[in-house]
């Protein structure tokens, strides 16, 4: 299992860096939006409202020259206007363009109006008064060095077009335009930023919510597939670990429930046969009065054997249930395991010789002390030895040996008998699993012996392994750990 403690700390830093990076990005976006909106507003304002080439009406002094003969009046003439240069006496000393009425000298009053008004005005010349005052716009520029006045006259229609084309954007409308553009770009920036952020935050949250919803509906196979190295990655790992444990617990619960149902069926089946036999023969003895003594003894023996079989089954079932109890404790003592094995094996030699077994034992002469419960380890190993004697044919060779391996004490019980079919080897230590699946009374087995042996060996902090081939024999390897040699 991976150690996630160090990555956990690094992930926190990575998520903090991600947030900091996003904040910096947002700041840069906002700053960019501010400058971009000002630039765009300026460009649009200039393009829509401001002509960079100022008109002669806006800046008439731009055409002024010290030598009035060099004054450029081409633009004025194109507009249908004209310009005149007046001296201090009001006399026209230079003219460019074609005024509808040519005046050679202006009166002081007209001269004064030209200087101070610089706008539309009427003249005292009766011939020109009405026409000039209603059709022309005037601008004046005074040259102080050379002491002359330039009068610019442009027809009203042309002047209106110039004013319309060259009007400038007021500060009020410029601010309104810039604000509108800025808000639009700001909204667009937030949308883009939210899309970027959603990849780092919204999507992982959606995946976690979806996974949690599946778990809440009982789908413990749900997993979250998310490529992330920050806290979301850690949360993904925790979630998947939780889902895996829940799924495993669900499978164990289902398996336990299946084992419970099978256990009940097996107990019912195994008790039904001997009890039915007992009831049948006892009922026959009660109802039949003319039986001979030999017949009566025969039927009583059948009743006795089946009663013993039912009693053995109930006894072993009680013992197996007791071993599964949390309150059950072994009474361990520090004893010589070699002497214990010699005594145990010696007690089964008569049964081996009765079936003409060949046997050989290899037990160390020196004392090896280990903490174990003598009675319950005797039961565990006796089940293995008795199975070998009971289920194998005459002349079978049985070999029991022990050795030390990496401070573990190993016991090997093997024979060259009938062996165990491969298809039931993985379940052989489960309750009510038998090599003989016929469940008849011939062998007398309960199917609980190996399950009891496995439980007792594991309580001794040991393990048991099976190696077997059909027709080639069976080997049980028992490994007992954490022993001490005084």
C-alpha positions in Angstrom: 0.0 0.0 0.0 1.3 3.4 -0.9 2.3 5.8 1.9 0.2 8.9 1.2 1.3 10.9 4.2 4.0 12.9 2.4 2.0 13.4 -0.9 -0.8 14.6 1.3 1.3 17.6 2.4 2.6 18.3 -1.0 -0.9 18.1 -2.4 -2.1 20.8 -0.1 0.7 23.1 -1.3 -0.2 22.3 -4.9 -3.8 23.3 -4.4 -2.8 26.5 -2.6 -0.5 27.2 -5.5 -3.3 26.6 -7.9 -5.6 29.1 -6.1 -2.8 31.6 -6.0 -2.2 31.2 -9.7 -5.9 31.7 -10.4 -6.0 34.8 -8.3 -2.9 36.2 -10.1 -4.5 35.3 -13.4 -7.8 37.0 -12.4 -5.8 40.1 -11.4 -4.0 40.2 -14.7 -7.3 39.7 -16.6 -9.0 42.5 -14.7 -6.0 44.8 -15.3 -5.9 43.9 -19.0 -9.7 44.5 -19.2 -9.2 48.0 -17.8 -6.6 49.0 -20.3 -8.2 47.2 -23.1 -11.5 48.9 -22.5 -9.9 52.3 -22.4 -8.0 51.6 -25.6 -11.0 50.3 -27.4 -13.2 53.1 -26.2 -10.6 55.6 -27.4 -10.3 54.0 -30.8 -14.1 53.8 -31.2 -14.6 57.3 -30.0 -12.0 58.6 -32.4 -13.3 56.6 -35.3 -16.9 57.6 -34.7 -16.7 61.1 -33.4 -13.2 62.7 -33.8 -11.5 63.5 -37.1 -7.8 63.8 -36.5 -7.6 66.5 -39.2 -8.9 69.7 -37.6 -11.0 71.9 -39.9 -10.2 75.6 -40.7 -13.2 76.6 -38.7 -11.8 74.8 -35.6 -8.3 76.2 -35.9 -8.1 79.1 -38.4 -4.7 80.2 -37.0 -3.2 77.1 -38.6 -3.2 78.8 -42.0 -1.5 82.0 -40.8 1.7 83.1 -42.4 3.8 86.2 -42.0 3.7 86.7 -45.8 0.0 86.6 -46.5 0.7 85.8 -50.1 1.8 82.3 -48.9 -1.4 81.6 -47.0 -2.9 78.3 -48.3 -6.5 78.9 -49.1 -7.1 75.8 -51.2 -9.3 74.1 -48.6 -11.4 77.3 -48.2 -11.8 77.6 -51.9 -12.9 74.0 -52.3 -15.6 74.7 -49.7 -16.8 77.6 -51.9 -15.5 80.2 -49.5 -12.9 82.9 -49.6 -10.3 84.7 -47.5 -9.4 88.4 -47.4 -6.4 90.2 -45.8 -7.3 93.6 -44.2 -4.8 96.2 -43.1 -5.4 98.4 -40.0 -7.5 100.8 -42.0 -9.9 98.1 -43.1 -8.7 98.0 -46.7 -8.6 94.6 -48.4 -5.0 94.2 -49.5 -5.1 90.5 -50.5 -8.0 88.2 -51.5 -8.2 84.5 -52.4 -11.3 83.0 -53.7 -14.4 84.6 -55.3 -16.7 86.3 -52.9 -20.2 87.0 -54.4 -19.6 90.7 -53.7 -16.1 92.2 -53.6 -15.7 94.9 -50.9 -12.5 96.9 -51.1 -12.8 98.6 -47.7 -14.7 97.8 -44.5 -16.2 100.4 -42.3 -14.9 100.7 -38.7 -18.2 99.1 -37.4 -17.9 96.2 -39.7 -14.2 95.9 -39.0 -15.0 95.9 -35.2 -17.5 93.1 -35.6 -15.1 91.0 -37.6 -12.4 91.3 -34.9 -14.6 90.7 -31.8 -17.4 88.6 -33.1 -15.7 86.3 -35.5 -19.1 85.1 -36.4 -22.1 85.8 -38.5 -22.7 89.5 -38.9 -24.4 92.0 -41.3 -22.7 94.7 -43.3 -23.7 98.4 -43.8 -23.3 98.0 -47.5 -26.8 97.8 -48.7 -25.9 95.7 -51.6 -24.2 93.0 -49.5 -26.0 93.1 -46.2 -28.7 90.5 -46.7 -26.7 88.0 -48.7 -23.6 87.9 -46.7 -25.3 87.9 -43.3 -27.5 84.9 -44.1 -25.2 82.7 -46.2 -21.7 82.8 -44.7 -19.8 81.8 -41.5 -16.8 83.9 -40.6 -13.5 83.4 -38.7 -10.7 85.9 -38.2 -7.0 85.6 -37.4 -4.8 88.6 -36.5 -1.0 88.7 -37.3 0.5 90.9 -34.6 3.9 91.0 -36.1 2.8 92.2 -39.5 -0.3 94.1 -38.3 -2.9 92.5 -40.6 -6.2 90.6 -40.2 -7.2 87.5 -42.1 -10.9 87.1 -42.6 -12.2 83.6 -43.6 -15.7 83.2 -45.0 -17.3 79.8 -45.7 -20.8 79.2 -46.9 -23.2 78.0 -44.1 -24.0 74.7 -45.8 -20.4 73.8 -46.1 -19.7 75.0 -42.5 -22.5 72.8 -41.2 -21.0 69.7 -42.9 -17.6 70.5 -41.5 -19.0 70.9 -37.9 -20.9 67.7 -38.2 -17.9 65.7 -39.5 -15.4 67.2 -37.2 -17.4 67.4 -33.9 -15.5 66.0 -30.9 -16.6 63.5 -28.3 -17.5 65.1 -25.0 -16.0 63.7 -21.8 -19.4 62.6 -20.6 -20.1 60.4 -23.6 -16.5 59.2 -23.7 -16.8 57.9 -20.1 -20.2 56.3 -20.8 -18.7 54.6 -23.9 -15.6 53.4 -22.0 -17.7 52.1 -19.1 -20.0 50.2 -21.4 -17.2 48.6 -23.3 -15.4 47.8 -20.1 -18.4 46.1 -18.6 -18.9 44.1 -21.7 -15.3 42.9 -21.8 -15.4 42.3 -18.0 -18.4 40.0 -18.4 -16.6 38.2 -21.2 -13.5 37.9 -19.0 -15.4 36.4 -16.1 -17.0 33.9 -18.4 -13.6 32.8 -19.7 -12.2 32.7 -16.2 -15.1 30.7 -14.9 -14.6 28.1 -17.7 -10.9 27.8 -16.8 -11.7 27.5 -13.0 -14.4 24.9 -13.6 -11.8 22.5 -15.0 -10.0 22.6 -11.6 -12.9 22.8 -9.2 -16.4 22.2 -10.7 -15.6 19.1 -12.6 -13.9 17.2 -9.7 -16.9 18.2 -7.5 -19.4 16.9 -10.0 -17.5 13.6 -10.3 -17.4 13.2 -6.5 -21.1 14.0 -6.2 -21.9 11.5 -8.9 -19.8 8.8 -7.2 -21.4 9.5 -3.8 -24.8 9.3 -5.3 -24.0 5.9 -6.7 -22.7 4.7 -3.4 -25.8 6.0 -1.6 -27.9 3.8 -4.0 -25.9 0.7 -3.2 -23.6 0.6 -6.2 -20.3 0.0 -4.3 -18.5 -0.7 -7.6 -18.5 3.1 -8.3 -15.1 4.6 -8.7 -13.9 8.1 -9.4 -11.5 8.5 -12.4 -9.9 11.9 -12.0 -6.4 13.0 -13.0 -5.4 15.3 -10.2 -2.4 15.6 -7.9 -3.9 18.1 -5.4 -6.4 17.6 -2.6 -9.0 16.5 -5.1 -6.7 13.6 -6.0 -6.3 12.7 -2.4 -10.1 12.8 -2.0 -10.4 10.6 -5.0 -8.1 8.0 -3.4 -10.0 8.1 -0.1 -13.3 7.8 -1.9 -12.1 4.9 -4.0 -10.6 3.2 -1.0 -13.9 3.6 0.9 -15.9 2.2 -2.1 -13.5 -0.7 -2.4 -13.9 -1.5 1.3 -17.6 -1.2 1.1 -17.7 -3.5 -1.9 -15.4 -6.0 -0.2 -17.6 -5.9 2.9 -20.7 -6.4 0.8 -19.1 -9.4 -0.9 -18.1 -10.8 2.5 -21.6 -10.3 3.8 -23.1 -12.0 0.8 -20.6 -14.8 1.1 -21.3 -15.1 4.9 -25.0 -15.1 4.2 -24.5 -17.8 1.6 -22.3 -19.9 4.0 -25.0 -19.5 6.7 -27.7 -20.7 4.4 -25.5 -23.6 3.2 -24.6 -24.4 6.8 -28.2 -24.6 7.8 -29.0 -26.8 4.8 -26.0 -29.1 5.5 -26.8 -29.4 9.2 -30.4 -30.2 8.3 -29.4 -32.7 5.7 -26.7 -34.4 7.9 -29.1 -34.6 10.9 -32.0 -35.7 8.9 -30.5 -39.0 7.6 -29.4 -40.5 11.0 -32.5 -39.2 12.8 -34.8 -40.6 10.1 -33.0 -44.0 10.5 -33.4 -43.9 14.3 -37.1 -43.0 14.0 -37.7 -45.6 11.4 -36.1 -48.5 13.2 -37.3 -47.6 16.6 -40.9 -47.3 15.2 -40.5 -50.7 13.6 -39.3 -52.2 16.9 -42.2 -50.7 18.7 -44.8 -52.0 16.3 -43.3 -55.4 15.7 -43.7 -58.0 18.5 -42.4 -61.2 16.8 -38.8 -60.2 16.2 -36.1 -62.5 17.2 -33.3 -61.5 19.6 -30.7 -61.3 16.9 -33.0 -59.1 14.7 -33.7 -56.8 17.7 -30.0 -56.4 18.5 -29.3 -55.8 14.8 -31.8 -53.0 14.6 -30.7 -51.6 17.9 -27.1 -51.4 16.6 -28.3 -49.4 13.6 -30.2 -47.1 15.9 -27.1 -46.8 18.1 -24.7 -46.0 15.2 -27.0 -43.3 13.8 -27.5 -41.8 17.2 -23.7 -41.7 17.7 -23.4 -40.1 14.2 -26.0 -37.4 15.1 -24.4 -36.8 18.4 -20.9 -36.5 16.9 -22.3 -34.0 14.4 -23.9 -31.9 17.1 -20.8 -32.1 19.2 -18.5 -30.9 16.4 -21.0 -28.3 15.4 -21.1 -27.0 19.0 -17.3 -27.0 19.1 -17.0 -25.2 15.7 -19.6 -22.5 16.9 -17.7 -22.1 20.1 -14.4 -21.5 18.2 -16.2 -18.7 16.2 -17.2 -16.9 19.3 -15.3 -13.7 20.3 -15.2 -14.9 23.9 -13.4 -18.1 23.2 -9.7 -18.1 24.4 -7.0 -20.7 24.2 -5.2 -21.7 27.4 -1.6 -21.6 26.1 1.4 -23.1 28.0 5.1 -23.0 27.2 5.6 -26.7 26.4 7.9 -29.0 24.5 6.2 -29.3 21.1 8.4 -32.3 20.1 7.5 -34.4 23.1 3.8 -33.4 22.5 4.0 -34.7 18.9 5.7 -37.9 19.9 2.9 -38.7 22.3 0.2 -37.7 19.9 1.6 -39.8 17.0 2.1 -42.8 19.3 -1.6 -42.9 20.2 -2.5 -43.4 16.5 0.1 -46.1 15.6 -2.3 -48.9 16.6 -5.0 -47.6 14.1 -2.3 -47.3 11.4 -1.2 -50.8 11.9 -4.8 -52.0 12.0 -5.1 -50.8 8.3 -1.6 -52.0 7.5 -0.2 -48.5 6.9 3.4 -47.9 6.4 4.6 -45.0 8.4 7.7 -42.9 9.2 8.2 -40.0 11.6 11.0 -37.4 11.9 10.7 -35.5 15.2 13.8 -33.7 16.7 15.2 -35.2 19.9 16.0 -31.8 21.4 13.3 -29.9 23.3 11.6 -27.0 21.4 9.3 -25.0 23.6 6.4 -23.1 22.2 3.3 -21.5 23.7 0.3 -23.6 22.7 -3.0 -25.1 24.0 -2.2 -28.8 24.3 -5.8 -30.0 24.1 -6.9 -27.9 21.2 -3.7 -28.4 19.1 -4.1 -32.1 19.8 -7.6 -31.8 18.3 -6.4 -29.8 15.3 -3.6 -32.3 14.4 -5.7 -35.4 15.2 -8.3 -34.4 12.7 -5.6 -34.4 10.0 -4.1 -37.7 11.0 -7.5 -39.4 11.4 -8.6 -38.2 7.9 -5.5 -39.8 6.4 -6.2 -43.1 8.3 -10.0 -43.1 7.6 -10.2 -42.2 3.9 -7.1 -43.9 2.5 -6.9 -47.6 1.5 -4.8 -50.2 3.3 -1.1 -50.1 2.7 -1.0 -46.3 2.4 2.3 -44.7 3.4 2.1 -41.8 5.9 5.0 -39.5 6.8 5.0 -36.9 9.6 8.0 -34.6 9.9 9.0 -31.3 11.5 11.6 -28.6 10.9 12.5 -25.1 11.7 12.4 -22.4 9.0 13.3 -18.8 9.7 12.3 -19.2 13.4 9.0 -20.8 12.4 8.2 -24.4 13.5 6.7 -26.4 10.6 4.8 -29.7 10.9 4.2 -31.7 7.7 1.6 -34.5 7.6 1.6 -36.3 4.2 0.5 -39.6 2.6 0.5 -41.2 -0.8 -3.2 -42.1 -0.7 -6.2 -41.2 -2.9 -5.6 -37.4 -2.8 -8.2 -34.6 -3.0 -9.9 -33.4 -6.2 -8.6 -30.1 -7.4 -12.1 -28.6 -7.7 -12.7 -28.8 -4.0 -9.2 -28.0 -2.7 -9.9 -24.2 -2.4 -13.0 -24.9 -0.2 -11.7 -27.9 1.7 -11.4 -26.0 5.0 -14.9 -24.6 4.8 -17.6 -26.3 7.0 -19.3 -29.4 5.6 -17.0 -29.8 2.6 -16.1 -33.4 2.0 -14.1 -35.3 -0.5 -16.9 -37.9 -0.4 -19.9 -35.8 -1.5 -22.4 -38.6 -1.2 -23.1 -37.7 2.5 -23.8 -41.4 3.4 -23.1 -42.9 6.7 -20.3 -45.2 5.4 -17.4 -42.8 6.3 -19.1 -41.3 9.3 -17.5 -37.9 8.6 -19.2 -34.7 9.7 -17.4 -32.3 7.3 -16.4 -30.0 10.1 -13.0 -31.6 11.0 -10.8 -29.6 8.7 -12.7 -26.4 9.4 -12.1 -26.9 13.1 -8.4 -27.7 12.5 -7.9 -24.5 10.5 -9.6 -22.3 13.1 -7.5 -23.8 16.0 -4.2 -23.5 14.0 -5.0 -19.8 13.2 -5.7 -19.2 16.9 -2.2 -20.4 17.6 -1.0 -17.6 15.2 -0.3 -20.3 12.6 -1.2 -21.2 9.0 -2.2 -24.4 7.3 -1.6 -25.2 3.6 -2.8 -28.1 1.4 -0.9 -29.7 -1.4 -2.7 -32.6 -3.1 -3.1 -34.4 -6.4 -5.8 -36.9 -7.1 -4.4 -40.5 -6.9 -1.0 -39.2 -5.7 -1.6 -38.3 -2.1 -2.1 -35.4 0.2 0.2 -33.1 2.2 -0.8 -30.7 5.0 1.8 -28.1 6.0 1.2 -26.4 9.4 3.4 -23.4 10.3 3.5 -22.2 13.9 5.1 -18.8 14.5 6.6 -16.8 17.4 7.9 -19.6 19.5 10.7 -19.5 21.9 13.6 -21.9 22.8 14.7 -21.7 26.4 
